[in-house]
Amino acid sequence: MAFVTANWNPLGEAFYRKIELYEMGWNLKDGLRECLVAAAPYGALLKGHNRRSPSARPQLEIYSSSGLPLASFPWKSGVVKQLGWTVSDDLLCVQEDGTVLVYDLLGGFKRHFSMGNEVSQSQVLETKIFHSPYGTGVAILTGALRFTLATNIDDIKLRRLPEVPGLQGAPSCWAVLTQDRQSKVLLANGSHLFILDNTACTPVTPPGLSPQASSIVHMCDSFSYKYLALLTDSGHVWMGTSNLKEKLSEVDTKIKTPPKQMAWCRRPKSQQPSAVVMWDGLLIVVGECKETIQYHLDDDSILVPELDGVRIISGTHHELLQEVPGACEEIFKIASMAPGALLLEAHKEYEKESQKADEYLREIKEQSLLSEAVRQCVEAAGHEHEPETQKTLLRAASFGKCFLSNFPPEQFVSMCRDLRVLNAVRDYTVGIPLTHTQFKQMTVQVLIDRLVYRKLYPLAIEICRYLKTPEYQGVMSRVLKHWACYKVQQKEESDEVIAKAVSVKLADAAGISYSEIATKAYESGRTELAIKLLEFEPRSGEQVPLLLKIKKSPLALSKAIESGDTDLVYTVVMYLKNELNRGDFFMMLRNQPVALSLYKQFCKHQEQDTLKDLFNQDDDHEELGNLYNVNVLYICVAVDEYYKAKNEFSAKTTEDEMRLLRFQRELEEKKGELLVGFSLHDTMTTLLSVGLHKQAEQLYKDFRVPDKRFWWLKLKSLAEKEDWEELEKFGKSKKSPIGYLPFVEVCIKHHNKYEAKKYVSKVTPEQKVKAHLAVGDMEGAAEAAIERRNESEISTVLSRCSATTDHLLMERLNRAKATAVKK
């Protein structure tokens, strides 16, 4: 505690500190020299090294933030121009031909994509990987001195930016900015600055830039893209807003050689702009005053911009440089009389059993600042990295709380939980040195995902249990599912052992699909394990498709029959019909009477010739006779009903009269074609078309016509007659087995939007967007897509929006889409 301020350095009205996070565990002979290095943001440094050696194949190595190796493999592809990390911790390797290879953080290849033919032909000159509201993007400067951008690698849409006038060679420096939800390129060509967007190349001038500058040699933007720092050849660092409309400060570094790297270093809500500039062996921090802070570097290093500072990585150490948070400064600053500082002193005296503790407490109480003192100590504890300092501050806060009767405990309890989690993930063996500010910005769910990606399942599960993450968020289930998918790929243990371990671990977990785990086992070549895992899957609809995929058709048919779901049985039967020869197919059905019965019902309506073959093979002459006579019976019944209907029903229109006459003629014709047969489908369609709904329903009951088919036929019939009142009654009669989207669509097809809107509210959540779009309700479609957080549905609604009339709605949808992509 006595040395908390030992590494503080003043700059203007603020202090800066450099904290050692780790001594690096790797063993690099030449340090970081001659390596391509990339580090992921939010403390989760994962470094990809592409060693360039004339005598050996380059080696790609991935390390944790503490320098522990995660993966290593020889590079067998093309020349790599840039490495970078996505928001979901995937490694991007950009080659000089414009091909981008994507690996997971353990070195597993995932996919690749191209940045276009033009990039491939003219080759990559320079490239930058950046993060935008839409996801991770790639910007490339080609050998033809043209820029190509992709703002989201998960939805590749290449943009070729306009040409820069007067550009004869590579620009002195450039950066990607995100302004107004659009990615742009800021480029320096000598002393001239240009902003490139989709349509134009616009020259810009930073306000108040030093007249001594003849060119801009380096630039960097802040973590939030709101601020910008420019370094000129005269050694001046200009800092201002990224839209180049406001200057914040300008500092002379007195060094005119180009730096190796520059990064923005500003805490959220800080009043002072600051940037870090690094040369060989020297690092300078500049702010809004003329003074600077200088640090000497022993090894080659890289800078990693963060939300609340800059990480410095060398061959031996990993450090964090940041502005000292306000609460820490208030408490630990020499001779501070802030309430938090007095409370800390009071607690120290209390532990010494000194009466001075009472004096300090009285001084705080007299100013009515005891609540503020507790708050400062709790907040400062969150910003400290040393556990002992954290404990001291939290004990002081707990001591102060004893003298408050109405202090809310939530902040104190939440901070204790957060720090326990942070200290666990900061551990050397884990290597995720998050600050409390970064943790709150990242959220617990994203941290759990990062642990899962590293296969740190025990720690992820313990954090979920400790923080008591709600079941509805599905965090614990997601961790267990990832663990199970990883477990089934292990070759060391037997199928029985793995299946038992998975079932025991997942016994109390909700919402986990064993079929997904079984699929992963099958893809890993463990078919028997996949079958064992499917035994734990309670939903037959999930079991059967995978059993069919792994060629276990008899078992799939048995499971479908056990489920009692006729649709599922039909699915398996149709699959078997297409996969097996006719003899084997019939033989399998004979061993399953339920399936055979359902298939016969299907053949009665769809394939009577096949049904005849079945009856002939079984020498079932009675059924064969029934097959030929059933159509005659219903034709006669339909004719009788027609004459009865004609006596009771007076045609309201000529069209109705014509329909009845046509029906009579068709029936008379069919009576002479007994052997050909008048299909059940034709009979029902005709009965419905002339309004004989009761007779059609009786037919439906007698022959057990599938509910879905009957509802479709009646729906189409009522819509064609434009009998909207009867259609509404039909829709309310009972729950529709085909859902209510068909009701919407058939009304729209017949140009009746008013009737269609009656059924939109009944549509399932998965079909809400489509239903709202069908009736032209853009607001409703947007609400439904945003509520489901479905990126595909949001994109569909966006594609239907008009830029002139729906611009506010489009902005809202774009925000929702960005949130869905991050998750």
VENHUNOR-V534449 format. One line per field, one symbol per residue. ss: DSSP state (h for helix, s for strand, l for the rest). Layout:
BEGIN
ss=???
END
This chain:
BEGIN
ss=lllllllssssllsssssssssslllllllllllllllllllllllssssllllllllssssslllllsssssslllllsssssslllllssssslllssssslllllssssssllhhhhhhlsssssssssllssssssssllllsssslllllllsssllllllllllllsssssssllssssssssllsssssllllsssslllllllllllsssssslllllsssssslllsssssslllllssssssllllllllssssllllllllllsssssllssssslllllsssssllllssssssllssssssllsssssssllhhhhhhhllllllhhhhhhhhhhhhhllllhhhhhhhhhhhlllhhhhhhhhhhhhhhlllhhhhhhhhhhhhhhhllllllllhhhhhhhhhhhhhhhhhlllllllllhhhhhhhlhhhhhhhhhhlllhhhhhhhhhhhlllhhhlhhhhhhhhhhhhhlllllllhhhhhhhhhhhllllllllhhhhhhhhhhlllhhhhhhhhlllllhhhhhhhhhhlllhhhhhhhhhhhllhhhhhhhhhhhhhhllhhhhhhhhhllhhhhhhhhhhhhhhlhhhhhhhhhhlllhhhhhhhhhhhhhhhhhhhhhhhhhhhhlllllhhhhhhhhhhhhhhhhhhllllllllhhhhhhhhhhlllhhhhhhhhhhllllhhhhhhhhhhhhhhhllhhhhhhhhhhlllllllhhhhhhhhhlllhhhhhhhhllllhhhhhhhhhhlllhhhhhhhhhhhllhhhhhhhhhhllllllhhhhhhhhhhhhhhhhl
END
